[in-house]
Amino acid sequence: MLIIKEAGGLEQYVARARNNGRSIGFVPTMGALHRGHLSLVERCVKENDESVVSVFVNPTQFNNANDLATYPRTEEEDARLLAEAGVSVVFMPSVEAVYPDGTERDHEFDLGAAAEVMEGKYRPGHFQGVAQVVSRLFLLVRPDRAYFGEKDFQQIAVIRNMVKSEGIKVEIVACPIKRADDGLALSSRNALLTPEQRKVAPEIHAALMESKAYMLDHSLQATHDTVVDRLNAVPGMRVEYFEIVDAETMQTIDDWAEARWIVGCITVYCGAVRLIDNIEYKNELGA
């Protein structure tokens, strides 16, 4: 496994692979890897001749300086795990290597209405920062396929909009959420939870799962309210938002009959740690 830290070195590697007719798969990460990341990596390795994983904490997608400062960083352990997974190349750049001309964006990305709600509403500028780094990485790696976890369900929709508007030719592969045995969605942020917070954090998934049964004979609004009320009643927890949306547009709906593919997306503060999750309520599209 190669560890590359400069953009030029990565571009040279990619050029050689392309000249040899090799397919390239890519998993962009911010490090602090867990089983969720590794499930994406394993699929990437399996489905492509060359596999590239980036480990880069992107400053432009954080609208909270403390969130950026406290984001877990475990580069040595990440490299060990990726070597064991059979990755071809790990790209571990500096901020300067990714943004040689500085982090100011030279244009606003057309991300559509999907980027204006939920995470887009509560984290202003977040998706512009995501689009900035992902587009930059796509141009460096030139992958055939890029792999993203469905825990960040809205982000996948936004990235699909971005590659379409920017004319980037890459297949976006969505991969299922990986969970701990108690149901908590795996996340690098879980490492920031205290032992007491970690004990109650699985209530998020439990509430969502209970609501999937509840929705069968209750209105959408009642289902929404039962999730919010249950989680806000847990000491130390606060729901930032819970939106039940048309999964194709990410727009909030008012009735179960309004869309053929419906997902509930939630963000909960467990103490100071911000956790996200989602659940599929309905899928008549087979997506």
C-alpha positions, -999 to 999 in steps of 0.1 A, spaced: 0 0 0 13 34 -9 7 65 13 7 97 -8 7 131 7 10 154 -24 -15 160 -51 11 156 -78 21 121 -66 -16 110 -66 -21 124 -101 9 105 -114 -4 72 -98 -38 77 -113 -23 85 -147 -3 52 -147 -34 32 -137 -55 48 -164 -28 42 -190 -29 5 -180 -67 3 -184 -72 -2 -146 -106 7 -130 -104 30 -100 -126 30 -69 -125 58 -43 -136 62 -7 -133 98 6 -131 99 44 -121 122 72 -103 95 90 -110 81 125 -120 50 107 -145 24 120 -163 -6 107 -187 16 87 -158 31 67 -142 -3 63 -174 -18 48 -171 9 21 -134 2 16 -140 -36 13 -166 -31 -14 -143 -6 -32 -114 -31 -32 -137 -59 -44 -152 -40 -73 -122 -21 -87 -87 -29 -99 -73 0 -79 -86 14 -47 -79 49 -33 -89 61 1 -85 97 12 -80 107 49 -85 144 51 -104 165 77 -118 192 54 -119 225 71 -143 241 46 -173 219 56 -172 229 93 -192 259 103 -182 254 139 -145 260 148 -148 238 179 -163 210 159 -133 211 136 -108 213 165 -123 183 183 -128 160 153 -110 128 160 -77 122 142 -60 88 142 -39 87 111 -15 59 121 -43 35 131 -62 45 99 -32 36 78 -29 2 95 -66 -6 90 -64 4 53 -33 -17 47 -51 -47 62 -81 -41 40 -59 -43 9 -62 -7 -3 -39 3 -32 -33 40 -22 -40 62 9 -41 99 2 -33 118 34 -28 154 22 -23 186 41 -48 214 36 -23 231 13 -20 200 -9 -58 199 -14 -62 237 -17 -30 251 -31 -47 284 -39 -63 287 -5 -97 275 8 -118 303 -7 -142 289 -33 -139 302 -68 -176 296 -74 -208 284 -57 -219 249 -65 -254 243 -79 -265 217 -54 -303 220 -58 -330 223 -32 -317 191 -15 -288 211 0 -310 238 15 -329 217 41 -319 198 72 -281 198 74 -280 226 49 -303 247 71 -286 240 104 -250 240 91 -248 270 67 -222 265 41 -216 228 50 -227 213 17 -208 239 -3 -177 228 17 -185 192 10 -189 198 -27 -157 218 -28 -136 190 -13 -153 161 -30 -151 178 -65 -114 185 -59 -107 149 -49 -127 136 -78 -106 157 -102 -74 143 -86 -85 106 -84 -107 105 -115 -125 74 -101 -150 52 -120 -169 47 -87 -170 65 -54 -185 50 -22 -205 68 4 -224 55 35 -261 60 38 -258 73 73 -252 106 55 -283 101 34 -288 137 25 -251 142 16 -254 114 -11 -283 132 -28 -263 165 -27 -232 149 -42 -252 133 -69 -265 168 -77 -230 182 -76 -215 157 -101 -244 162 -125 -241 200 -124 -203 199 -126 -203 173 -154 -181 149 -134 -183 113 -148 -184 90 -117 -208 64 -104 -219 73 -68 -224 41 -49 -245 43 -17 -237 17 9 -259 6 39 -255 20 74 -233 -1 97 -244 -3 133 -230 -13 167 -247 -44 182 -270 -21 202 -282 -2 170 -261 30 172 -250 41 138 -213 39 136 -197 73 134 -163 88 142 -181 111 165 -191 82 187 -156 83 202 -164 117 217 -193 103 238 -188 98 275 -196 62 288 -230 75 301 -238 91 268 -228 60 249 -253 40 270 -282 62 259 -272 70 223 -288 38 209 -322 53 219 -320 72 186 -322 40 165 -346 24 189 -370 54 185 -367 53 147 -374 15 146 -404 18 169 -417 46 147 -416 23 116 -442 1 132 -461 31 146 -465 47 112 -485 18 99 -516 31 116 -507 67 125 -504 99 105 -471 113 94 -473 141 119 -481 118 148 -452 96 138 -429 126 137 -440 138 171 -436 105 188 -400 102 178 -392 138 189 -410 135 222 -394 101 230 -359 114 224 -363 147 240 -374 129 272 -341 111 274 -318 130 299 -290 148 281 -306 144 246 -320 171 224 -334 167 189 -321 193 166 -344 182 138 -364 152 126 -377 155 91 -397 130 71 -389 136 35 -393 125 -1 -361 106 -5 -357 117 -41 -359 154 -34 -350 157 3 -381 179 8 -404 175 38 -438 159 31 -470 161 51 -487 128 42 -475 92 36 -492 92 2 -472 122 -11 -441 102 -21 -432 67 -32 -398 67 -14 -399 81 22 -371 85 47 -369 100 81 -337 119 88 -327 129 123 -300 148 141 -297 146 179 -274 162 204 -262 138 230 -246 162 254 -224 183 230 -220 155 205 -240 158 173 -253 124 160 -272 117 128 -293 88 116 -321 79 93 -347 53 86 -366 42 55 -403 42 59 -414 34 24 -398 25 -9 -419 17 -39 -390 25 -63 -366 -3 -54 -339 23 -51 
